[in-house]
Amino acid sequence: GTQSLSASAFDNAVTNGSMLYVLEKEGRKLHCINASTHEYQEGCDTTAVDRLIGASSKEIYALSKQGTLLVSTDNCLSWAEESLDNDAELLPAQNISCTVHTLRTNQNMERIELIGSVPGRANAVVWMKVVDRDVPGAGQWMLVSNGTATGNAHVLPASQAQSVLAYDDQDLAFGYNDEGGLGDILLSSDGGINWMTDEAYVWPADAAGQGVIAAAVDNNNYLWMVLGGTGQVWRCRLNRLGWDVK
């Protein structure tokens, strides 16, 4: 039958292939829905999960109630704790984005990035790991950026990391400037280490928003941005990504 979701459910949802996973924290219920068949998957485990934060092609990621990073390789039926090369206190806690890039040198390998903010740090934290699609659940997360500007003038300000997505083999970050207006769209082409502007990505003059910025990419390489506060919806695409490569 028809299932209703709470107003905050959008902040606890991830997709993995044709599956949609939505965790409702109020009732500790994890909705596992096949978007192709509209059928519910039974047996999804929420015992240790506090928040869903992302997914690659073979793994689903969550934060535990103890603040550790969890991974599921069986569509949320079970969870295991991930290996980190640094303190779990530096895992993102707010405005968390997950980007996935297939490696150019090996089409069976994916680079996963977790990007978000940590209370008390002015800049976003970035974690990364490489996943072999044939061996899901392996690999260690590495801290790429710890939320400080030490030694790097091109870090990602936390305010400008409201939403980050993978596009054209880069990471695009959307957010706000110090005055509260839409900030420059920032790009990283080196796995979240350096973030720069690019004249190809500029907000329209009359774009305005506040609060949440939702961004997504569709199958035709269009970028969609929904701006909180005003409800504006913008769409764009790099021209060269609209052509079929023969």
Secondary structure as UniProt FT lines:
FT   TURN            7..8
FT   HELIX           9..12
FT   STRAND          13..16
FT   TURN            17..18
FT   STRAND          19..24
FT   TURN            25..28
FT   STRAND          29..34
FT   TURN            35..37
FT   STRAND          49..55
FT   STRAND          60..64
FT   TURN            65..66
FT   STRAND          69..72
FT   TURN            75..76
FT   STRAND          80..81
FT   STRAND          83..84
FT   HELIX           88..90
FT   STRAND          94..102
FT   TURN            107..108
FT   STRAND          109..117
FT   TURN            119..120
FT   STRAND          125..132
FT   TURN            133..134
FT   TURN            136..137
FT   STRAND          140..146
FT   TURN            150..151
FT   TURN            153..154
FT   HELIX           158..160
FT   STRAND          163..167
FT   TURN            168..169
FT   STRAND          170..174
FT   TURN            178..179
FT   STRAND          186..188
FT   TURN            199..200
FT   TURN            205..206
FT   STRAND          213..217
FT   TURN            219..220
FT   STRAND          223..227
FT   TURN            228..230
FT   STRAND          233..236
FT   HELIX           239..242
//
